[in-house]
Amino acid sequence: MFIAPSYIQQELKAIDPLLFCVWNSRKKRWQIRLWKIAYPMKHYLNDYYFWLKKSRLCHTLCVRNDEYRDVGFRRLDIRAIRIIQESRWNQENPDILAKEVDDHNEKMQLDAIKEEEAISRDCGKRLYHYLQRPTVYLGGN
């Protein structure tokens, strides 16, 4: 079990005391995870299945080489910290997140309806103008 260096642990503790960085040996990468339990003990990190069940993934923190393998981890930048904070906020506010998803879906449906109306309106205009053209008969009875 590999645990991240102390400076990464300190940065994570400053964001939230329930965050930790650990090496996932199955996926071969460094992961920042969030405990689902209120008071985690340090020895919980020794049991792979325990921390896998009792925590959830927030962010993958890795540097990859040419063969796309993780060879280390990068420092926490502003983007990574923002992702972690948003992930934490989304976990605390699932009803707000569900409302945002519903609003987005409703907006997408309204946009689709407006697009269908615009297409049918355009087809109606074209048909009207086509019917208004004078017809020319080239002979016949």
ChimeraX attribute file (.defattr): number of C-alpha atoms within 10 A of each C-alpha:
attribute: neighborCount
match mode: 1-to-1
recipient: residues
	/A:1	11
	/A:2	12
	/A:3	15
	/A:4	17
	/A:5	11
	/A:6	9
	/A:7	11
	/A:8	18
	/A:9	17
	/A:10	13
	/A:11	16
	/A:12	20
	/A:13	13
	/A:14	10
	/A:15	14
	/A:16	14
	/A:17	16
	/A:18	17
	/A:19	22
	/A:20	22
	/A:21	22
	/A:22	20
	/A:23	18
	/A:24	16
	/A:25	11
	/A:26	7
	/A:27	9
	/A:28	12
	/A:29	20
	/A:30	24
	/A:31	21
	/A:32	23
	/A:33	22
	/A:34	23
	/A:35	18
	/A:36	15
	/A:37	10
	/A:38	8
	/A:39	9
	/A:40	15
	/A:41	8
	/A:42	7
	/A:43	7
	/A:44	12
	/A:45	17
	/A:46	12
	/A:47	10
	/A:48	13
	/A:49	10
	/A:50	11
	/A:51	18
	/A:52	14
	/A:53	10
	/A:54	14
	/A:55	18
	/A:56	15
	/A:57	15
	/A:58	20
	/A:59	17
	/A:60	15
	/A:61	19
	/A:62	18
	/A:63	15
	/A:64	13
	/A:65	10
	/A:66	6
	/A:67	6
	/A:68	8
	/A:69	12
	/A:70	16
	/A:71	12
	/A:72	14
	/A:73	17
	/A:74	11
	/A:75	12
	/A:76	14
	/A:77	8
	/A:78	9
	/A:79	9
	/A:80	15
	/A:81	15
	/A:82	13
	/A:83	13
	/A:84	22
	/A:85	15
	/A:86	13
	/A:87	15
	/A:88	17
	/A:89	13
	/A:90	14
	/A:91	13
	/A:92	11
	/A:93	10
	/A:94	11
	/A:95	11
	/A:96	12
	/A:97	14
	/A:98	12
	/A:99	11
	/A:100	12
	/A:101	12
	/A:102	12
	/A:103	12
	/A:104	12
	/A:105	12
	/A:106	12
	/A:107	12
	/A:108	12
	/A:109	12
	/A:110	12
	/A:111	12
	/A:112	12
	/A:113	12
	/A:114	12
	/A:115	12
	/A:116	12
	/A:117	12
	/A:118	12
	/A:119	12
	/A:120	12
	/A:121	12
	/A:122	12
	/A:123	12
	/A:124	12
	/A:125	12
	/A:126	12
	/A:127	11
	/A:128	11
	/A:129	10
	/A:130	11
	/A:131	10
	/A:132	9
	/A:133	8
	/A:134	7
	/A:135	8
	/A:136	6
	/A:137	7
	/A:138	6
	/A:139	5
	/A:140	4
	/A:141	4
